[in-house]
């Protein structure tokens, strides 16, 4: 009996891959994993979460937000690079001149539910972010217009469209009606 072994790739090889085919990938312990297309409600929610966090960061000159599935190197040998939908990073965490994937987990990782995601899968992903050092994880569900708020050592809390999401100690002064994170008008 013969077995074939899949060639593991590194974070640097992932970074050097051509991007012209529109495919998106993560790297999990050296194994390339393709991310599936998500659809328009997902895109809208990603943009709205990113805008809310970016406006907060700009208005308070505090940290930085980003979308477009930025990658973060979480492990080496074999490498793991994961990419949440939206991130917020506290000031000074990414050294000036950093190239490639920063070796850290974002302080806040935002994952937006797509039709192919289950709630259990997204909860597992939230706990995965904590295992690498994230301080909060928000899981937005465009279909239900909810945000599940995950904090280390606490049970997740589900906020509905009439609730207010606040940033707690991580994002002091941040607040937004949940519905506004998914659409422009009530």
Phi, psi and omega in degrees: 000132178245147176237147176254142181252130179288135178289125176279144177245163182259168176299322179295321177293321176299315181297327182275354182295143177298144183251003188291344184272359177080359179281151178236142185226157164237165179238120181240108183049047175086353182260126179286127181237121180282138175265134185280150174302151191247331182101169188290318178303324177296312180302315181298314180297317178302313180298320183287319175297315180299316179297315180299315180289322177295317177298319177299312181299316180294314183295330183254001184046052189217108177073187178213147179249158177199151178230187181088021178057060176295141183266147179228128179281118184254337180214155174236146171063066000279157186282146171234126175232117179246157187222098175290167181291318181219147178227159165227132182240130178295155181302139173079003183280331179255114182300144176306141177083004179299132177243151179076211183272120176300144181267075179192166172261144178297150177299319176235124174250130177247124176245131179254128182292131174248168183303334182273356181268143170259159177298321179296318178298317181289325176295318178298321179294321178300313181293329175299316179300320178297322181297340178258358174116001176297151183258336173212152172226131175248131177245110180268139178239101182299326181291320181267350185052058178226160171231124172267122182261118178251131174226143182302138176076006182232154173291144176298149178240131177261122177257135181261174190302332179274355180276167177249127175269126175240159185273359179057212181291336181290316182235074184301129179090351177283132171204149179205138169299138183303317184302326183292342178280354182238340180203162183282320185243151179293000000 
